[in-house]
Amino acid sequence: EMYGANLQTIPAGVDGRAALEEVKKRVAGKDGPKENSNEAKIPYLRSDHFLVRFLIARQWDVEQACVMLRDHYKWLEESHMSDLLKDSFPEEPHIKKYYPQAYHGCDKQGRPVYIERPGAIDMRRLLQVTTAERLMQYISASCETQIRRRLPACSLKKGQVIDKSLTIVDLDGLGFSMVTHNTARSVLKNVVKIFQNHYPECAGRTIIINAPKVFGIAWTFVKPLVDEKTVAKISIFGTDRAAYSEALLEVIDADQLPALFGGKCVCDGKDHQSCMRSVKGPWGDPEVQQMLDTMPLEDIMTPEGCRALIIAKQGSSQAEEEEEAAASPGEAAVPSSTTAVSTEGGDEGDQPKDVSVVPQMTSTTSKTDLDEEAEEAKDTLAGDLPIGRNGTSTELRNAEMEAIYLDDEYRTHEAAHMSTLSEWVQEYNDLTQEIGRSVIERAQGYYDSRSLWQQAVQEFAQKQEELDYVNKRLEEAVRDLAKAEAAFVAKDSSEKGWLSDEAWAQLAPLPEEQHSSAEDAMESPTRKMVEADPRLLRTLRLAALGDAVAALQWRRDAGRAELAAKNRELDESRRRFEQQEQQHVGCTWNCSVKRAQPFYDKCRMHQIKIDAQLSVLRSIEKRLQQQRQIVAALEISEGVHHGGPMLVTRSRSRSCQIDELSLHSFEIKGAEPSQEEFRDEFMTCWGSDLEEDRTP
């Protein structure tokens, strides 16, 4: 039955039940999956829960919903989804290395938490371990797995229908090269289209963190492709870890949130990155997996069916209690709970409640501009601060002024940065129009391979320099050790190699002598312990030299292994570049690589400038956050000292905007996608079938 949030989505004058019945009738015929196709064998694809999502997406318009469903069934068949779901994707470890993303745990509502880190994507290397087409297959299979496995698993675990996810998008490290990469733009466009056209009403709240202004190029490109309801569910934060961690912990329990983002979860107990590689969530629970394998999906995704696992557990628990009671007839058995709804993470205790059979819209937490202005007015302190008896108000005022100064400095640099981004967008559009988008896209692989080769050369040279330094240190340490060993066996100054106490201290200082003053070293416990036995002190010094040699030998061996790995990377990147270059040997002046060179040269120049600006902005933002903490601490002190309300200052009011940001502030005029970018194909020089790139 339909009730709850679903009823709220039905427009006035529309009979929701009749609309659903009409859609069910039509997808059983010409608007449904092809007869005898794999999709026709999956009842869930024509279930109430599935169909209502498409009705909601099309405002309960039967005709539009049926068109959307017909296209979806066709897409499932043409993309060979049944085969993709069986594909093990052997390249997945490499994909995750260069494209970090994972489903990790559940939020407080029981929804799966999806984490993606676009700032850590290395698109050039990613395209060396897979293709754009294969990457889209991987993403599509993951989306379908979400529908058929993860969401049902969460529903069984929670005892409620869970059909939305919470998404964390970490933009830490996002740079100019990523947001301007043509293949990345194409992949992003196609991913958004898949979400919008084939998985409607599946997106819950999205929280973007560590957002740099360069994200504006990507956001302005994506926004026209995203519906307003999805945009309304997005919250965006800057780099203040305390601010975004607090927001995340409001919706995700600490044990479910990776320590990487302010939670307590470290899946392997050591590496914070391990959460991005682990399987954590109900979909990894053997009990849940068994029920997913035996119970029809269309039954699970109903208010009654999603409680099957909880009911089964309660029945098992009750049976055990009855057995115990039968074994101990003299003792009164404790009655078991008959509640059929899990209370874990719920908001209403153990009282069962109706759960919608379709995705429920989550209301946005973003404030309107009017609300923000009201908050600004409320948080701004009018007039001068009162003067405290101990002069603390002067200290607070100085701290506020420093925060205001840093805030103004940040905004000045931010304005210059946004101006640079706007200049690039204009130049990008001009170059694209002059050269041709298809030409630029076909040349992307060549310039990616050249860039990776140049980067590999630099990294190999840097690693060689580091190893040379360690070898030099090791040679010196071995000489010192040999000198110390000769001095250790010498009995007095008449023997060869003998060293005075001062020479010993200079040759092999103990750790405590290296990190303390001469007076403190003389008073150290070690010094006092060996004063009566100088030979013991020399033994300690000799051991310290031996430890230093051993440590340097370990660093040398590790450095050699790293250098060998870098050498392999260098050889591979050179091979790939030479392969790309060979493909264009026969090209004429009209070759896409030659024609696109001005674009990629300009792109590289802008990348240097923009990345430098980002570095300055991050530095100022970090100082501003530290200053805000000082102001907040002084505000607390002032509030306590005066016995009055907490003092909130202009500096905190203004700078808090850097924590919770407005998506509108990221929009850059001219960065919207052109009609030409709505093509679905990924183009390369040899895959384009454009003969003008080649010599006849």
Secondary structure, 3 states (H helix, E strand, C coil): CCCCHHHHHCCCCCCHHHHHHHHHHHHCCCCCCCCCCCHHHCHHHHCHHHHHHHHHHCCCCHHHHHHHHHHHHHHHHHCCHHHHHHCCCCCHHHHHHHCCEEEEEECCCCCEEEEECHHHCCHHHHHHHCCHHHHHHHHHHHHHHHHHHHHHHHHHHHCCCCCCEEEEEECCCCCHHHHCCHHHHHHHHHHHHHHHHHCCCCEEEEEEECCCCCHHHHHHHHHHHCCHHHHHCEEEECCCHHHHHHHHHHHCCCCCCEHHHCCCECCCCCCHHHHHCCCECHHHCHHHHHHHHHCCHHHHCCCCHHHHHHHHHHHHHHHHHHHHHHHCCCCCCCCCCCCCCCCCCCCCCCCCCCCCCCCCCCCCCCCCHHHHHHHHHHHCCCCCCCCCCCCHHHHHHHHHHHHHHHHHHHHHHHHHHHHHHHHHHHHHHHHHHHHCHHHHHHCHHHHHHHHHHHHHHHHHHHHHHHHHHHHHHHHHHHHHHHHHHHHHHCCCCCCCCCCCHHHHHHHCCCHHHHCCCHHHHHCCHHHHHHCCCHHHHHHHHHHHHHHHHHHHHHHHHHHHHHHHHHHHHHHHHHHHHHHHHHHCCCCCCCCHHHHHHHHHHHHHHHHHHHHHHHHHHHHHHHHHHHHHHHHHHHHHHHHHHHCCCCCCCHHHHHHHHHCEECHHHHCCCCCCCCHHHHCCCCCCCCCCCCHHHCCC
